[in-house]
Amino acid sequence: MKSLLLLSGLGLSAMLAELFNLKKFLFPLVCLGLLATIGVSIYDYNTDIHLFNNMLRLDNSALMFTGSMAFITLLWLIGAQDYIEKETSISDKYALILFTLVGAFVMVSYNNLTMLFIGLEILSMSLYVLAGSKKNDLLSNEAAIKYFLMGSFATGFLLFGIALIYGVTGSFHIDVIGEYCRANANNMPNMFLAAILLILVGMAFKASAAPFHFWAPDVYTGAPTLVTTYMVTVVKTAAVVSFMRLFYTSFGSVPYSWQVIVSIIAVLTMFIGNVTAVYQPKVKRLLAYSSVAHAGYLLVGLVALSNLSNGAIFYYTLAYSVASILAFHILFVLADSKNNDIDINAFNGLVKRNPLMAFGMTVAMFSLAGIPPIAGFFGKYYIFSAAIEAGRYKLVLLAVIASLISIYFYFKIVIAVYFKTTNEKTIKLSNSYKLLYAICIAILFAMAIAPQFFITIQQ
Amino acid sequence: MEQHTLAQTLYGIPLNAYIIVSAVLFSIGVMGVLYRRNLIIIFMCIELMLNAVNLLLAAFGAYRGDSNGQVFVFFIMAVAAAEVAVGLAILMMIYRNTKSSDIDTLTRLKW
């Protein structure tokens, strides 16, 4: 409740700041508000709060995901401050970002399908605007319209599924639906199975899982780089977690069928994402495809569906988000004003131009690829071991093969950074970027030291 | 009196009829989104999908004697209105830049 009020209030005051000419206080205010949200999430830990007639339930999972998403937004803001304040309508952008966070908060803590729908729409609608925030850039326009059309199309499927579930069970509460499933596990009506399928389609669209991923690379490439960063971190986390919450509480006892479908989706997503990324010459698009593949790894955790896999998904999303923030912000600085797309060649000899950026990019790539001493490895390790515990050996085998493929293109960038030469001059970083890179690198190593802490914290 | 009979007639329609009608409406919407090339018509098809859902929810709510379904319909209508506002704004932005509302003009992003 407190974080909901805090975030919405912050969003509204960001819009009012335009009127009262307080724009220069906005950045510290928003940062303080986000810190307060993280604080509240930690303070409320282990209290199981039910809000609005049990429409929202703030259990540990919801609180920790809220905290981690607020933290990721904070990191994002440190790097994005220059970008936001350089252009017009500063307060709108702050407000839109905060409203997406409100939507994400509702999506990770809903207990009723009405709230899932509302949270999803709050999140998506602010993002449609953000994706098109470069009004005169045709690529940004195209990204916005594609995202809008695909987003509302997916919402239609999700809603039809919800309506059918309501028809069968007579309730929107996910607990009640879960009870219905346990009571009728052996003779599910066909309508209910169709509903699960429709909801799967809607959610797969939102989480950019194959075969519904085709909008993702286009939108991620066309949108302004920093908005893309936000989409592949916070938004993807929220989508996968809402997916997990619904399936964990409601459909866990529906026998078998949906798990096979999710497994197929996961395998397709991992392979399509990683194999297509191999052929991408442009770094932004490469990272976009890699983020599609990471949705696949998260779905492997979803198939396992146990307490361990929930913890593993928490750890994985945090590690993946921090590494993505690091990689995209380095890309943003390197690409400078050229919004769209620099080649991998632009990374040539980065270690001579700026060692901190080079080291940051290496750590980010190692983490995304899952090379041992860094957080990304443990994320994959826990997700895969949860899946093995659930007896999904073939799925894990395919996932390991997919992540071996991914090492190839992550290493292409690392090789360019260290072993190729260039004549470009050195890059000077502002202090906020140095701070951001240092924090991200530190977190990625710190998470690798104490993975068990993060796994158990959200149960 | 007349309204009473109308309500009775409506209750006489079996639930399956409502489910079939809304499934057909929904499919028309989906097909429209997939096949039409004009952005405004695509918007209208998405609205059609949402309205099929509304009909289904209202019918289920009425047959179960439960108001939850009908309240959900209000949420969908409110959100759909907001969504159209955002969508038309994006469409206007594109129209200013390309002087067209055909999605075939938007093919710069391709893999």
HADDOCK unambig.tbl for C-alpha pairs under 7 A between the chains (distance, minus, plus):
assign (segid A and resid 114 and name CA) (segid B and resid 72 and name CA) 6.77 0.50 0.50
assign (segid A and resid 125 and name CA) (segid B and resid 83 and name CA) 6.83 0.50 0.50
assign (segid A and resid 135 and name CA) (segid B and resid 93 and name CA) 6.79 0.50 0.50
assign (segid A and resid 139 and name CA) (segid B and resid 108 and name CA) 6.81 0.50 0.50
assign (segid A and resid 141 and name CA) (segid B and resid 94 and name CA) 6.10 0.50 0.50
assign (segid A and resid 142 and name CA) (segid B and resid 106 and name CA) 6.08 0.50 0.50
assign (segid A and resid 145 and name CA) (segid B and resid 90 and name CA) 6.50 0.50 0.50
assign (segid A and resid 148 and name CA) (segid B and resid 87 and name CA) 6.81 0.50 0.50
assign (segid A and resid 153 and name CA) (segid B and resid 46 and name CA) 6.31 0.50 0.50
assign (segid A and resid 156 and name CA) (segid B and resid 49 and name CA) 5.94 0.50 0.50
assign (segid A and resid 156 and name CA) (segid B and resid 50 and name CA) 5.76 0.50 0.50
assign (segid A and resid 159 and name CA) (segid B and resid 53 and name CA) 6.56 0.50 0.50
assign (segid A and resid 160 and name CA) (segid B and resid 53 and name CA) 5.43 0.50 0.50
assign (segid A and resid 163 and name CA) (segid B and resid 53 and name CA) 6.53 0.50 0.50
assign (segid A and resid 163 and name CA) (segid B and resid 56 and name CA) 6.61 0.50 0.50
assign (segid A and resid 163 and name CA) (segid B and resid 57 and name CA) 5.57 0.50 0.50
assign (segid A and resid 167 and name CA) (segid B and resid 60 and name CA) 5.46 0.50 0.50
assign (segid A and resid 218 and name CA) (segid B and resid 109 and name CA) 5.50 0.50 0.50
assign (segid A and resid 218 and name CA) (segid B and resid 110 and name CA) 6.54 0.50 0.50
assign (segid A and resid 222 and name CA) (segid B and resid 109 and name CA) 6.96 0.50 0.50
